[in-house]
Amino acid sequence: MDRELTMDLLVTYDVETVTPQGQRRLRKVAKICEAYGHRVQKSVFEVVCRETDKLRLVAALNAAIDPLQDSIRIYRLPANALDDVEHLGKPRDVDPRGPLVI
């Protein structure tokens, strides 16, 4: 993907999982995020995408959640911010700009 046309996003979510419906929504949100980015923690994804992909991602996530019970936060980071992440513990397994593994 041409870096000039892409943006770095951090997507986090908290989906209610007490009910079977909530558990289904959680799986759906995770699958949507996996289609756009790399999971870096249980409910955190790093995404490198174009504006049109971001619009599709937001629309899909919005359709998947119950807005009264679930929360998704999408942070638009400065350009190439995912190339300079400080993390502790287990090393990073994926390149945020690398191919998606689905």
Phi and psi restraints in degrees (value plus and minus 20) as a CYANA .aco file:
   2 ASP   PHI     -85.1   -45.1
   2 ASP   PSI      99.7   139.7
   3 ARG   PHI     -81.0   -41.0
   3 ARG   PSI     -47.3    -7.3
   4 GLU   PHI     -84.2   -44.2
   4 GLU   PSI     -48.0    -8.0
   5 LEU   PHI    -123.5   -83.5
   5 LEU   PSI     -16.4    23.6
   6 THR   PHI    -130.4   -90.4
   6 THR   PSI     144.9   184.9
   7 MET   PHI    -151.4  -111.4
   7 MET   PSI     133.8   173.8
   8 ASP   PHI    -121.0   -81.0
   8 ASP   PSI     111.0   151.0
   9 LEU   PHI    -147.1  -107.1
   9 LEU   PSI     131.1   171.1
  10 LEU   PHI    -139.4   -99.4
  10 LEU   PSI     100.9   140.9
  11 VAL   PHI    -131.7   -91.7
  11 VAL   PSI     104.9   144.9
  12 THR   PHI    -145.3  -105.3
  12 THR   PSI     129.6   169.6
  13 TYR   PHI    -166.5  -126.5
  13 TYR   PSI     134.7   174.7
  14 ASP   PHI    -156.8  -116.8
  14 ASP   PSI      86.9   126.9
  15 VAL   PHI    -134.0   -94.0
  15 VAL   PSI     113.5   153.5
  16 GLU   PHI     -79.2   -39.2
  16 GLU   PSI     110.8   150.8
  17 THR   PHI    -146.1  -106.1
  17 THR   PSI      -5.1    34.9
  18 VAL   PHI     -91.9   -51.9
  18 VAL   PSI     -55.7   -15.7
  19 THR   PHI    -119.8   -79.8
  19 THR   PSI     137.6   177.6
  20 PRO   PHI     -78.5   -38.5
  20 PRO   PSI     -55.7   -15.7
  21 GLN   PHI     -83.9   -43.9
  21 GLN   PSI     -60.7   -20.7
  22 GLY   PHI     -85.5   -45.5
  22 GLY   PSI     -60.1   -20.1
  23 GLN   PHI     -82.5   -42.5
  23 GLN   PSI     -58.4   -18.4
  24 ARG   PHI     -86.1   -46.1
  24 ARG   PSI     -61.8   -21.8
  25 ARG   PHI     -83.0   -43.0
  25 ARG   PSI     -60.6   -20.6
  26 LEU   PHI     -79.2   -39.2
  26 LEU   PSI     -67.1   -27.1
  27 ARG   PHI     -82.7   -42.7
  27 ARG   PSI     -59.5   -19.5
  28 LYS   PHI     -86.4   -46.4
  28 LYS   PSI     -64.0   -24.0
  29 VAL   PHI     -81.2   -41.2
  29 VAL   PSI     -64.2   -24.2
  30 ALA   PHI     -80.9   -40.9
  30 ALA   PSI     -64.9   -24.9
  31 LYS   PHI     -81.8   -41.8
  31 LYS   PSI     -61.1   -21.1
  32 ILE   PHI     -81.8   -41.8
  32 ILE   PSI     -67.7   -27.7
  33 CYS   PHI     -83.3   -43.3
  33 CYS   PSI     -58.5   -18.5
  34 GLU   PHI     -82.0   -42.0
  34 GLU   PSI     -46.9    -6.9
  35 ALA   PHI     -95.8   -55.8
  35 ALA   PSI     -35.7     4.3
  36 TYR   PHI    -136.2   -96.2
  36 TYR   PSI     -40.8    -0.8
  37 GLY   PHI    -176.2  -136.2
  37 GLY   PSI    -189.1  -149.1
  38 HIS   PHI    -128.6   -88.6
  38 HIS   PSI     110.7   150.7
  39 ARG   PHI     -93.0   -53.0
  39 ARG   PSI     107.9   147.9
  40 VAL   PHI    -135.5   -95.5
  40 VAL   PSI     -36.6     3.4
  41 GLN   PHI    -170.3  -130.3
  41 GLN   PSI     154.4   194.4
  42 LYS   PHI     -71.0   -31.0
  42 LYS   PSI     -64.2   -24.2
  43 SER   PHI    -144.3  -104.3
  43 SER   PSI      13.5    53.5
  44 VAL   PHI    -154.3  -114.3
  44 VAL   PSI     110.3   150.3
  45 PHE   PHI    -147.3  -107.3
  45 PHE   PSI     120.5   160.5
  46 GLU   PHI    -118.1   -78.1
  46 GLU   PSI     109.8   149.8
  47 VAL   PHI    -148.4  -108.4
  47 VAL   PSI     111.8   151.8
  48 VAL   PHI    -136.8   -96.8
  48 VAL   PSI      97.8   137.8
  49 CYS   PHI    -172.2  -132.2
  49 CYS   PSI     151.3   191.3
  50 ARG   PHI    -110.6   -70.6
  50 ARG   PSI     145.6   185.6
  51 GLU   PHI     -77.1   -37.1
  51 GLU   PSI     -62.2   -22.2
  52 THR   PHI     -84.1   -44.1
  52 THR   PSI     -56.8   -16.8
  53 ASP   PHI     -87.1   -47.1
  53 ASP   PSI     -58.2   -18.2
  54 LYS   PHI     -81.9   -41.9
  54 LYS   PSI     -62.3   -22.3
  55 LEU   PHI     -81.9   -41.9
  55 LEU   PSI     -61.0   -21.0
  56 ARG   PHI     -85.7   -45.7
  56 ARG   PSI     -62.6   -22.6
  57 LEU   PHI     -79.6   -39.6
  57 LEU   PSI     -69.3   -29.3
  58 VAL   PHI     -81.8   -41.8
  58 VAL   PSI     -63.1   -23.1
  59 ALA   PHI     -83.3   -43.3
  59 ALA   PSI     -64.0   -24.0
  60 ALA   PHI     -84.8   -44.8
  60 ALA   PSI     -63.5   -23.5
  61 LEU   PHI     -85.9   -45.9
  61 LEU   PSI     -62.0   -22.0
  62 ASN   PHI     -80.4   -40.4
  62 ASN   PSI     -58.0   -18.0
  63 ALA   PHI     -93.6   -53.6
  63 ALA   PSI     -42.5    -2.5
  64 ALA   PHI    -107.5   -67.5
  64 ALA   PSI     -42.2    -2.2
  65 ILE   PHI    -118.8   -78.8
  65 ILE   PSI     144.4   184.4
  66 ASP   PHI    -119.8   -79.8
  66 ASP   PSI      87.4   127.4
  67 PRO   PHI     -85.0   -45.0
  67 PRO   PSI     -33.2     6.8
  68 LEU   PHI    -106.4   -66.4
  68 LEU   PSI     -35.9     4.1
  69 GLN   PHI    -144.7  -104.7
  69 GLN   PSI     -42.1    -2.1
  70 ASP   PHI    -133.3   -93.3
  70 ASP   PSI     138.9   178.9
  71 SER   PHI    -160.6  -120.6
  71 SER   PSI     114.0   154.0
  72 ILE   PHI    -148.5  -108.5
  72 ILE   PSI     114.8   154.8
  73 ARG   PHI    -140.2  -100.2
  73 ARG   PSI     112.2   152.2
  74 ILE   PHI    -142.2  -102.2
  74 ILE   PSI      94.9   134.9
  75 TYR   PHI    -121.0   -81.0
  75 TYR   PSI     101.3   141.3
  76 ARG   PHI    -107.6   -67.6
  76 ARG   PSI      98.3   138.3
  77 LEU   PHI    -114.8   -74.8
  77 LEU   PSI     141.1   181.1
  78 PRO   PHI     -78.9   -38.9
  78 PRO   PSI     135.3   175.3
  79 ALA   PHI     -70.9   -30.9
  79 ALA   PSI     111.7   151.7
  80 ASN   PHI      42.2    82.2
  80 ASN   PSI       0.3    40.3
  81 ALA   PHI     -81.8   -41.8
  81 ALA   PSI     -52.2   -12.2
  82 LEU   PHI     -90.2   -50.2
  82 LEU   PSI     -30.7     9.3
  83 ASP   PHI    -102.4   -62.4
  83 ASP   PSI     -30.2     9.8
  84 ASP   PHI    -152.8  -112.8
  84 ASP   PSI      44.7    84.7
  85 VAL   PHI    -126.4   -86.4
  85 VAL   PSI     109.6   149.6
  86 GLU   PHI    -116.2   -76.2
  86 GLU   PSI     105.1   145.1
  87 HIS   PHI    -157.8  -117.8
  87 HIS   PSI     136.2   176.2
  88 LEU   PHI    -137.7   -97.7
  88 LEU   PSI     131.2   171.2
  89 GLY   PHI      68.9   108.9
  89 GLY   PSI    -165.5  -125.5
  90 LYS   PHI     -69.8   -29.8
  90 LYS   PSI     109.5   149.5
  91 PRO   PHI     -83.8   -43.8
  91 PRO   PSI     134.7   174.7
  92 ARG   PHI     -83.3   -43.3
  92 ARG   PSI     109.7   149.7
  93 ASP   PHI    -109.0   -69.0
  93 ASP   PSI     -40.3    -0.3
  94 VAL   PHI    -152.6  -112.6
  94 VAL   PSI     135.1   175.1
  95 ASP   PHI    -107.1   -67.1
  95 ASP   PSI     104.3   144.3
  96 PRO   PHI     -79.5   -39.5
  96 PRO   PSI     -40.9    -0.9
  97 ARG   PHI    -120.7   -80.7
  97 ARG   PSI     -16.9    23.1
  98 GLY   PHI     -99.3   -59.3
  98 GLY   PSI     155.0   195.0
  99 PRO   PHI     -84.8   -44.8
  99 PRO   PSI     128.7   168.7
 100 LEU   PHI     -98.1   -58.1
 100 LEU   PSI     120.8   160.8
 101 VAL   PHI    -130.7   -90.7
 101 VAL   PSI      89.5   129.5
